[in-house]
Each structure stands twice: as C-alpha cells, then as structure tokens.
C-alpha cells in the first residue's frame, strides 16, 4: 500500500491532528542516499514530519523547508515538502554510523548533536517566513514539538519513528502531529495529555500493524475524532536540467567566466535525489550570456527608480 497522510480534528475542532505512514518514501530515500541505519532513522523522521507539515499549508505552490544543523557527525539534514504529500530530503553526511544508545535505540541525537532547527515557509510572498530554535535533544520529534510551542505558540505533541531491519532496509516509518488550537479548554488539554501518555512509540504501534488512522484513534478516539482528509505521500524530486541551469545563472558572472576559461564541461549533482546533469562549454556560455543580460536589466530598473 502506498504511503499516505490523514488529517483530523477532535474536541469540537479545538485539536487538529496529522498522521503518516512514510515507510515507502523513507525506504526510497535510503536507497537513493545509501544511508547508514542511524541516518536512515534521522532522515526518515524529518521526512515524515516534513510531509505532515507540508500538508498544513494552503497554497498549491507553497513550499516548506526544514533544516537541521548540528555539531554531531551527521552535520545536518534538509527536507522540503509541498501541500500534496510530496517530500524530498538529504543528509550532509549520510554514512555516519554510531553504536546504539543507552536505551538500545539508534542514536539519532548523538548523530545530530547540538544545534538549530530552521523552518522556512515560502508562501509566494516577498519574503518567506523563517522560524528558528535551538535543538532540545537532536531526536527530531522533541525538537519539532519545542519549535511549535516556542516559535509558533502552538502546543503540540509530535511522535516520529523509523524501524530499520538488520539488512538496513526500512520496515516501518511514520509519525503523528497533534496540536491544540487557541480555543482548547483546560479539560481538553488534560485529556489529551493523558491520552498521549498511554500510547506506545510510533515504531511499536506500526510494528503491530497500526495504520495512521489507528494511531490517531488511539490518541483522539475518546475526544470526538473527525476525519478531514487523506493524501498520498511520496518522495518526489522535481529537479531538472532547466532548474539547474537557472541555478547556475544565479552565480557571479566572474565565477561563470572562470568555469568557462577552465575549458572543461561540468557535472552538477542534485543533493536531493543524486541525479546528475552535464553542461558543455557552449551551454555554459549561453547561461553566462543570460546571466549577464539579467544583471543588466536589473541595473537599468534600479536606475529608473533612482530617477
């Protein structure tokens, strides 16, 4: 069965909730990036969260980016998502391998270390919305819950998990995000806290065969749960030679001149999916001319405004 996200409300819409089965998309990320078990868990958790947070956005062209930067050996993770369940991501160092932690689990926190979580929402406005907070543990779910509480003033419970098989493949991956709305009464808050305290870990629930619907039922079943949507989720990279060409045209003209003077074709690799794109010297010259022309237009526009 394909991965998917479900959305719901509870307690007269004073709670909103999201849950995802991300097993296939996390396995695709693992095969694309050849991640170690601990990095499969780290990237898989952030991909699951990114897909759910992407579904919170309203516009078809809205883009969410999650960036984790840490002083651990993994160095960092980046995930982007849209509102249609499409998500992609990569780790700076996908090969980090660490011993299991004191709890007998993959040491995601040790791989990430201390650092920051940045959330960027590009809603098509002049400037994207940026939120940043310090990492609490590097385990990702706790860090995101802290971000929601501190940066967005939205009390949230976040559960994320990836179960990795002995051969390194992904057996289960998924998670939930449950958020209290401003109109939530104290009784609702107390009941939700009690319900969250009762549930197993994401990996334990998914190992039992629990679906995203069953996970939210376990949390919100006694609180008048109402389903509001269901969306397919998938690892999708939208890179193309044209997009890479536009990125190259954003380089400084001197940098492009230097590449051309070197006289060698270049190869550009997509961080998100590993696809490679070759550019000949002739193609680079065309890109350079376009870049130079765009800069000239910008200068002329600025001069018109000054006049």
Beta strands, then each sheet from edge to edge (+ up, - down):
strand 1: 4-10
strand 2: 15-21
strand 3: 63-70
strand 4: 76-81
strand 5: 86-91
strand 6: 115-122
strand 7: 129-134
strand 8: 156-164
strand 9: 170-180
strand 10: 226-232
strand 11: 234-235
strand 12: 266-269
strand 13: 276-279
sheet 1: 8+ 9- 2+ 1- 10+
sheet 2: 7+ 6- 3+ 4- 5+ 11+
sheet 3: 12+ 13-
end
